[in-house]
């Protein structure tokens, strides 16, 4: 299902927002709803994620959802115009899940632009994403990762950066408490990303992994990054992290 919009301009970037998944880390909050529909400062989490893209100049979004809460997404977001979008398309994702890279591939038949921005539907970033979008517009090939320095990379994908490029991606390790670079669940690709996804093989947990997709670009020397500074939150990490994000945005509205 999609709404509104004519033919996007040649330099347009489509947003692809990942809002499927079961949100098991946020139980019991997600027993009856999607984590992306949980309120953060009085607005659905996914609406705040889409707002980040709108402020970066993205006017068209494809929202990947499964069938468990499809009606709730439609009731909350409607056609996307109230969020500042030109068009909002809903793309079905199998509820069983086969990894983030496989989810991204679901957007291919619906994409009307050559470049697209993938955003995890549960990551909030204070810093503007416009500079990342503009940097990617000048990038003729490869991919771009929105990255940040963090004091603790435990549970995140550590990045090795050399000469302005990401040269390697480490494995997620919940016991690796060390500072470093990590990605923030925001990636920019050209259409060749779908060819790379088709060449991937499932990981030991049976999924097509986003980091394996990005490793293909890193190995080719075409994985660039844009650093963002300031507050960010992987809201889906735990109920405690979610509540802190909710309190932060609630305080913003009352201050």
Secondary structure, DSSP 8 states (H G I E B T S, - for coil): ---------TT-EEEEEE--S--GGGTTTTSSS-GGGSEETTEEHHHHHHHHHHHTT--EEEEEE-TTSHHHHHHHHTTSGGGT-SEEEEEE--TT---HHHHHHTTGGG--SSEEEEEETTEEESS-SHHHHHHHHT--SSEEEEEEEES--TTS-EEEEETTEEEEE----TT----EEEEEEEEEEETHHHHHHHH----TTSS--HHHHHHHHHHHT-EEEEE--S-EEEGGG-HHHHHHHHHHHHHHHH-
